[in-house]
Amino acid sequence: MNLQERAKSLGLLGVVQNWSAVCEQPWLENIIVWEETARQERSLQSRIEAAKLPRFKSMTDFDWQWPTKIDRDAVEDLFSLRWINDGTNVVVVGPNGVGKTMIVQNLVYQTLLSGHTARFISASDLLNDLAQRANDNTLQRRLRTYTRFELLCIDEVGYLSYDNRHADLLFEIVTRRYGESKSTVITTNKPFAEWNTVFPNAASVVTLVDRLVHRAEIIGVHGKSYRAKESQERIAARAKLRAGKKS
C-alpha cells in the first residue's frame, strides 16, 4: 500500500481528508509508521492475553538428544505455520515428561507472533469449563468462544478419564473447528487406540479421532521423562552439596 492507503487503513481520516496539505511533510511517514507499530504491539499483547499461555521454555532449550525417537525435521517444519492456513491439526503423542507441552507452547507463541489468534488450555480445564455451563445458551456461547480462535491447543488429553458428557463436548469442539477448517493442536500420552480408556463407553470417540486425524500431522516423541532426569540431577546436586559441607 502507498502512504495514503496506509493512513486510510489506520483510520487517520483527518490526515486523509487533508492529504494535499500534508503529503509532502517529512514527518508524515514517521507518524504513520509509529501508529502502525503501536497498533501491532497492542494487537500482539491482546492476543497473548487471550491465549492464556503460561510461562514456558524456549525451543532453544529443547534437548533434542534426550528423546529416544523424535522426527526433528517434522517438528521444526511445524514452525513454518503453513498447516494453520490449511486448517491442519497437530497431535503430539508420547509419554509424560518428554517435552510435548514445551513444543506446542512454542508453537502457540509463534502463532501469536505471526498475527493469528490462539488459545492454550489443558483438556481438564476445557472440558470442566464447558461441563459447568448450566444451560444451553451459555454452553453455546462458550463453544463459539473456543471455536473462534484460529488455533486451539488442548494439552494433556489422556491424563484423566472423563464421562460421556465430556467426550461429547470435546467431540463438539473438534467437529465445529473441523467444519470451519481451523487447526487444533493436541498433546496426549495415549495412542488413539487407547482413547476408549480416556472416554469409557463414549460412542463419539471413534468419530472424534477420525475428524482429528483426517487433516493432521502426527508427531511421536518417545523416551524417558526429562523432568524425572532433572529431578534426579537436583537431588544428586543437593546430596553433593551436603556432603561437601560435612567434609
N, C-alpha and C positions, 0 to 999 in steps of 0.2 A: 504494500500500500504506500502511496505517496504521503507526504506530511499532512495534507489537508484531510485525506481519508482517515489517517490515524487520529487526528484531532476529533473528527466526527465520531469515530468509533468509541472514543473516550467520553463522549457526551459534552465536549467543550463547545457548547453551542454559541456562546458569546464570541469565542475566537473564530469559529467557522463563519458566523454572520458578518464579522468584520475582517474577513480574510485578506482583502486587498490592502487593508491598513496595517496589517501585522506580518504578512507573509515574508517580507524582506528583513524583518528584525532578526539580528543574530542570536537573540536569546530564545527564539520561538522553539527551535528544535530541542534545546535543553529542557524547556518546560514540558514538552510532550514526552521526552524520554524519562524525566523524573516521575511524571504521572503514571506512565506505563509501568515503570519499575515498582513504584509504591503499590499499585494495584495488584501486580503479580505477587508481591510479597504478602499482601493482605489475603489474597486468594489462597496462597500456599498455606499460610498459617491457619486459615479457616478449614482447609481440607485436612490438615494434620490434626486439628482439634476434633473434627468429626470422625476421623479414623479411629481415635482412642487407642492408638498404638503405644504400648508400654515401652520402657527403655529396653534397648537391645544392643547386642554386639554387632559391629560391622562385619561384613563378609571378608574383610581383610584379615580378621582374626580367626577365620574358619580354618581348622586344621584338616586339610584335605588328606593327610596321610593316616588319620585316625580311623575312618570307616574302612571296613574290610572290603566293601564294594560300594561304589558310587560313580555315576557317569558325570564326571566333572564338566565335560563339554555340554551335555544336556542341561545341567544346572546353570552354567554360565550363559547359555543361549536364552534361558528364560528372561534374563535381564535386558534383552533387546525389547521385550514387551510386545512383540509382534502378535503374540497369542491373544492379547487383550482386544486388539482390533478385530480379531477373528471370532471373538466370543468363545475361545477355547478354555476349558477348565484345566486346572493343575492339581494332581493328587500326589502328595509326598508320603510314601509308605515306609515305615521302619520301626524298630523297637525304641523304647524310651532312651532319651539322652544322647542320640546320635546327631542332633543338630537340625532336625526337621523344622522346628519353630524358628530357629535363627534364620534359616534360609527364607522362609515365607515372610517373616517380619521385614527382612531386607527387600524382598520383592514388593511388599506393600509400600514401603518408604520410597522406593524407586518409582513406583506407580504414581505416588503423590507428587514427586518432583517433576514428573513428566506432564503434569496437568490434569490427571484423572482423579476422580473421587474414589475412595476406598474405605472399607471398614474392616477392622480386625477384631475378632471376638472368639472366645472359646465355645466349643459345642454346648457345654453345660449352661453357660450364661445365655447363649442364644435361645436354646430350647426352653429354659426356665422362664426367660423373659416373655416368650410367646405363650407358653402354657398358662401363665398367670393372668392373661388378659381375660377379663370377666365376661365380656360379651363380644358378639361377632363384629360389631362396628370398630371397637378398639383393636381387636385382633387384625382386622383387615387393614387398618391404618398402619399397624406395626409391620405387617407383611410387606406393605408398599414401601415402608421406610427401608427395610433390608433389601428390597428388590431394586431400589433406585440407584444404589451405588454401582459404579462401573466395575468395581472389583469387590467381592466379599470374600474374606478369608476366615474360614471356620477351623479353629485349631483344636486338636485333641479329640477327634471322633474315635471312639473305641475305648476310651479310658474308663468310662462308666457305662452301665446298662440303662436303657430307657424303656418306657412303656409304649404302647401302640400310639397313644396321642402324640408323644414326642416324635415318633417315627413319621407320623402323618404330617406334622409341622415341618420337619426337615424336608420331607418329600415336596411339600407345598412351596417352600423357599426355592429348592433346586429346580422344580418344574417351572415356576414363574421366571426365574433367571434364564433357564434354558430357552423358554419361549421368546424371551427378549434378546437372546444371543449375548448375554452378559456373563463374564467369566467369574467362576467360583474356584477358590483355592481351598483345598482341604488337607490337613495333616491327620494321619491315622496310624495307630500301631497294629491295626488288624488288616490282613488281606481281605479283599472283598468277599471271599468265600466264607469268612468268619463274621460278617456283619450281622448274620442272623443271631449271633450271641450278644450283639450290642442292642439290637431291637428284637427281642424274642417274640415270636408269633406275629410279627407285623407283616401284613400282606403286601405292604408297599415297598419292602426292601429291594426286591428284585428289580422293579421298575425304577426305583431311586438310583440304584447302581448303574442301570442301563443308561439313564439320562446323564449321569455324571461322566461316564467313560465314553459316551458316543463321540464327543468332541473333547478329548482330554490328552494331556501329557502326563504319563505316569512315571514318577521318579522314585526309584527304590534306594534307600540308604540302609546299609547293613553294617553291623558291628556292635561292639560293647558300648556301654554308656560312658560318654565322655565326662558327664557330671560325676559319675562314680570314680572315675580316674582322678579328677580334680580333687574330690573329697579325700581320696586316699593320699594324694600328694600333700594336702594341707595337714592331715593327721600325722604323716611322716615328718613334715617340717616342724610341727609343734613338738613332737617327741624328740627330735634332734635338738631343738632349742632348749627344752627342759633338761636334756642330758648334758648340754653344754654348761648350763647354769650350775649343775651339781659338781662338775669337774673342777 
